[in-house]
Amino acid sequence: MPVGPTGSEPDWRKMPVLQAAQLACTCHFREKLRKLLPMKAGVRFLASVLLLLALTTGGCQSPHKKKTTKQETKPAKVKPGQEPTDVDFDAFVSRLREAVAAHDMNTIASMMTSNFHYVLGATEAEDLQGPGVFQYWDENNLWPELAGILSEKFVKKQEYMVAPPQFADPSLKYDGYRAGIKRVNGSWKFVYFVNG
C-alpha cells in the first residue's frame, strides 16, 4: 500500500479506486469506533455499578436490621429486686391507673373480680367484698390513696402481683394500703385494695 507524505496515512493519489474506497470505509468505521468505545466503556461501567448496587441493597439485610432483631429476642433486663413483667400485665395496670385517675367506675368494675375485697375484717366472714366498693371509696375519700398505691411498682407475691413492693417483703411487716392483681381464667383482674 503506498504511503502518503506524512508516512502515517495512505496516499490516495497512488491507489487504485476500489482499494481507496475500501480504505476510506475502514477509516470512517475506525473514527466511529474511537467515538463509541469510550461511550460503551462508560455504559458498561454504569451498568456494572448499578448491578452491584442492586445486589448489595436488594438481597441482603443491613446489619442494623439484624441488630434490632437480636434486641427484640433478648429478654428485658431486670434490675435486682424487680420482677419481670409481661406486656399484657403492663397494659392492664396502665388501663387501671387511667381509669382510677378518671374515676371511671364502669371500666374499673370490668377489671375487677366479682368478689373484690375492699375491707379486711377480723375474720374472712367480716371482710367487705363485691358490691359497694365505689361508695366505700367515695365515703372514705380513698381515690387519691388508690391512685398512689397503683402508681407504685408491682412485684410478685405468691400468685398475685402486689403494690407497693414493701408488702411482698415479710420482714417489713407492712400493714398499710395495698393492691393485688391476679390472673383469673387467663386474664388479669383487680382482686383487692385493702388496708391493715
MOJOVEN-V859738 format. One record per helix or strand of 2 or more residues. SS is the DSSP state (~ for helix, > for strand). FROM is the first residue (numbers start at 1). TO is the last residue. If there is no record, write none. Layout:
{{SS,FROM,TO} {SS,FROM,TO}}
This chain:
{{~,12,14} {~,17,58} {~,63,73} {~,87,101} {~,105,111} {>,112,119} {~,124,126} {>,128,129} {~,133,139} {~,143,150} {>,155,157} {>,160,163} {~,165,168} {~,170,172} {>,178,184} {>,187,194}}
